[in-house]
Structures are given as C-alpha cells and as structure tokens.
Amino acid sequence: MDTITIGGDLTVHRLGFGAMRLTGPGRDRADGQKILRRALELGIDFVDTADSYDLGDNETLIGDTVGAHEPVVIATKGGHVNLGRRWIPLGRPEYLRQQALLSRKRLRRDRIDLYQLHRVDPAVPLSDQVGALKQLQDDGVVRHVGLSQVTVEQIEEARRITPIVSVQNRYNLHERQDDEVVDHCTRHGIAYIPWAPLAKGVHSREALSWLLARSPVIVPIPGTSRLDHLEENCTL
Ligand SMILES: NC(=O)c1ccc[n+]([C@@H]2O[C@H](COP(=O)([O-])OP(=O)(O)OC[C@H]3O[C@@H](n4cnc5c(N)ncnc54)[C@H](OP(=O)(O)O)[C@@H]3O)[C@@H](O)[C@H]2O)c1
C-alpha cells in the first residue's frame, strides 16, 4: 500500500479507516474496540472520527483503544452539531475551541494530529471559523487543519489564513460531482479524504481501488462494523 505525507510530516498508508460506525445505538463497545485494534494490526495508521459521532463516545472509544504514543494518525472534526435526525453547522469560534479541547481530552493525545472543520457555518464568516482553528494550532492544541464539504473557493479562502492539509468531501465511483475539488487538491498536494467511499455500502471494495488510482492525494476512509468487511477492504 502506498503512503502519503499529509502536511509535510504525517506519513500514513493511503487506506484509512472511518470510525463512525464503531459506536452508536446497538453497537457493542468491545466489538468496536476489537475492530479498531484489528484495523491497526492490518496496517491502518490513519483513523477518522468526529466530536459529534455518538456525541463524543466515538472519540472516547478511540482514545481508550489507541495508545497515546502509538504511531497512528487520528483525524477528528468539529463544527457540525448532531441532533439525531438533523445535523446543523455551528462554527462560532468559541464553540470550535471548546470542541477541539474536548476532542483532545477524549482522544488522550497531547495534540490533535489533524483537526477538520466538519461543515462551514454560513452564519459565521469563514475567516472566523478557520481563524479559530489557526489559533488552536498556534496554541499547540492542533497540529494540522483540514476542511470538510467545501468548494474550491472556500479552500482558497481558508488557505490565505492557514495551510489546509486535507479536504474531506463526499466522493465515490458514482458520486463524482466533486471532480473539480479532487483535481484542485491534487494540484496543490492537499490530501483528499473521500467520505462515503463505498457509497455507504452500495459499492464493493473495487470502488476503493478506483479511488486510489484516481489521484495520489486520495485517502479513502471506508467504514465498517464487521471484521470480515474490514479484512476484505484491507486486501486491496
Ligand atoms: N465529513 C463528513 O461529513 C462525513 C460524513 C459521513 C462519514 N464520514 C466519515 O467517512 C467514513 C466512511 O463513511 P460511511 O461509513 O458513511 O460510508 P462508506 O464507508 O461508504 O460505507 C460504509 C458502509 O459500507 C458497508 N461496508 C463496508 N465495507 C464493506 C464490504 N467490504 N462489503 C460490503 N459492505 C461493506 C458498511 O456496512 P458494515 O458495517 O455491515 O460493514 C457500511 O454500511 C465514516 O466512518 C466517517 O469517518 C464523514
């Protein structure tokens, strides 16, 4: 498996793991931990989560499972409030700061490797939202900054404030409306992390091979709650 170096110093394999499905109603915590440990055994060293996944429990599970000094890059996200059936962007700087501090505590890391703005809040200037993440970087809470569900124009506006090392948008074999953003990230060496890489289970792992071939900056993060699916996804 190829590697990619994100932000100049985070070298990871190009197949990551989306942890979202490890926790939640009906999920067994021990099973979630077992799947995550197996993912690491299989060579996965990039794990994606968010403060809003199971209201923090997803990060807690990761923090309880992955040692603070294990060579695993953990990327988390903040700024998207989980109201059950409804999610709303919330990008007020003080909220983003609080959420990043809570994420760091749950993940049990001295510093968050990659902190991604989960959604742009249209009610708050983008410069204020990215400015809050830059302040977290300056304060040593966050190593690198990324964005999620953004346009080329938003990426460029954010890059004028601080380096943007990753973009996490919805993209897969049949949902290619983001081609322009993929090409932009490729040109600028920004890691592109497609979420729903398997179109939430519609596609098979061949879709992962297609993504890996699509651009050298693509790092898919397929999610699964099953050991057999995990092992299948890792045999690319
Ligand atoms: N930035 C954002 O806004 C955003 C939004 C959503 C998700 N994400 C991130 O993206 C990650 C992936 O997204 P996702 O989980 O929604 O979508 P996905 O990875 O496209 O699909 C996951 C679905 O595919 C199934 N699956 C996985 N491997 C399979 C296999 N080998 N054979 C058959 N089915 C398989 C899983 O079911 P089983 O559990 O039964 O295997 C699950 O239902 C999440 O974990 C999260 O970290 C980010």
The ligand as a Tripos MOL2 file, in Angstrom:
@<TRIPOS>MOLECULE
LIG
   48    52     1     0     0
SMALL
NO_CHARGES

@<TRIPOS>ATOM
      1 N1        -17.0340   14.5580    6.6110 N.am      1 LIG1
      2 C1        -18.2780   14.1330    6.6870 C.2       1 LIG1
      3 O1        -19.2290   14.9110    6.6210 O.2       1 LIG1
      4 C2        -18.5460   12.6730    6.8530 C.ar      1 LIG1
      5 C3        -19.8620   12.1830    6.7310 C.ar      1 LIG1
      6 C4        -20.0630   10.7990    6.8930 C.ar      1 LIG1
      7 C5        -18.9910    9.9610    7.1630 C.ar      1 LIG1
      8 N2        -17.7300   10.4910    7.2840 N.ar      1 LIG1
      9 C6        -16.5710    9.6220    7.5430 C.3       1 LIG1
     10 O2        -16.4580    8.7290    6.4660 O.3       1 LIG1
     11 C7        -16.3650    7.3890    6.9460 C.3       1 LIG1
     12 C8        -16.9660    6.4380    5.9320 C.3       1 LIG1
     13 O3        -18.2930    6.8090    5.6480 O.3       1 LIG1
     14 P1        -19.5190    5.8000    5.7420 P.3       1 LIG1
     15 O4        -19.2110    4.7370    6.7410 O.co2     1 LIG1
     16 O5        -20.7490    6.5890    5.9280 O.co2     1 LIG1
     17 O6        -19.6140    5.2080    4.2760 O.3       1 LIG1
     18 P2        -18.8560    4.0430    3.4480 P.3       1 LIG1
     19 O7        -17.5110    3.8170    4.0020 O.co2     1 LIG1
     20 O8        -19.0100    4.4060    2.0170 O.co2     1 LIG1
     21 O9        -19.7900    2.7860    3.6710 O.3       1 LIG1
     22 C9        -19.9270    2.1310    4.8880 C.3       1 LIG1
     23 C10       -20.9890    1.0450    4.6560 C.3       1 LIG1
     24 O10       -20.4490    0.0800    3.7870 O.3       1 LIG1
     25 C11       -20.5500   -1.2120    4.3650 C.3       1 LIG1
     26 N3        -19.3090   -1.9160    4.0240 N.ar      1 LIG1
     27 C12       -18.0410   -1.6070    4.3710 C.ar      1 LIG1
     28 N4        -17.1680   -2.4920    3.8520 N.ar      1 LIG1
     29 C13       -17.9090   -3.3810    3.1510 C.ar      1 LIG1
     30 C14       -17.5960   -4.5410    2.4030 C.ar      1 LIG1
     31 N5        -16.3420   -4.9580    2.2490 N.pl3     1 LIG1
     32 N6        -18.6210   -5.2340    1.8190 N.ar      1 LIG1
     33 C15       -19.8940   -4.8320    1.9580 C.ar      1 LIG1
     34 N7        -20.2580   -3.7250    2.6600 N.ar      1 LIG1
     35 C16       -19.2790   -3.0120    3.2550 C.ar      1 LIG1
     36 C17       -20.7100   -0.9700    5.8510 C.3       1 LIG1
     37 O11       -21.5410   -1.9530    6.4170 O.3       1 LIG1
     38 P3        -20.9840   -2.9600    7.5660 P.3       1 LIG1
     39 O12       -20.8600   -2.1560    8.8170 O.co2     1 LIG1
     40 O13       -22.0340   -4.0210    7.6060 O.co2     1 LIG1
     41 O14       -19.6510   -3.4570    7.0520 O.co2     1 LIG1
     42 C18       -21.4350    0.3700    5.9060 C.3       1 LIG1
     43 O15       -22.8280    0.1850    5.8320 O.3       1 LIG1
     44 C19       -17.0800    7.4320    8.3020 C.3       1 LIG1
     45 O16       -16.6520    6.4050    9.1610 O.3       1 LIG1
     46 C20       -16.6640    8.7870    8.8110 C.3       1 LIG1
     47 O17       -15.3930    8.7060    9.4420 O.3       1 LIG1
     48 C21       -17.5020   11.8150    7.1300 C.ar      1 LIG1
@<TRIPOS>BOND
     1     1     2 1
     2     2     3 2
     3     2     4 1
     4     4     5 ar
     5     4    48 ar
     6     5     6 ar
     7     6     7 ar
     8     7     8 ar
     9     8     9 1
    10     8    48 ar
    11     9    10 1
    12     9    46 1
    13    10    11 1
    14    11    12 1
    15    11    44 1
    16    12    13 1
    17    13    14 1
    18    14    15 2
    19    14    16 1
    20    14    17 1
    21    17    18 1
    22    18    19 2
    23    18    20 1
    24    18    21 1
    25    21    22 1
    26    22    23 1
    27    23    24 1
    28    23    42 1
    29    24    25 1
    30    25    26 1
    31    25    36 1
    32    26    27 ar
    33    26    35 ar
    34    27    28 ar
    35    28    29 ar
    36    29    30 ar
    37    29    35 ar
    38    30    31 1
    39    30    32 ar
    40    32    33 ar
    41    33    34 ar
    42    34    35 ar
    43    36    37 1
    44    36    42 1
    45    37    38 1
    46    38    39 2
    47    38    40 1
    48    38    41 1
    49    42    43 1
    50    44    45 1
    51    44    46 1
    52    46    47 1
@<TRIPOS>SUBSTRUCTURE
     1 LIG1         1 GROUP 0 **** ****
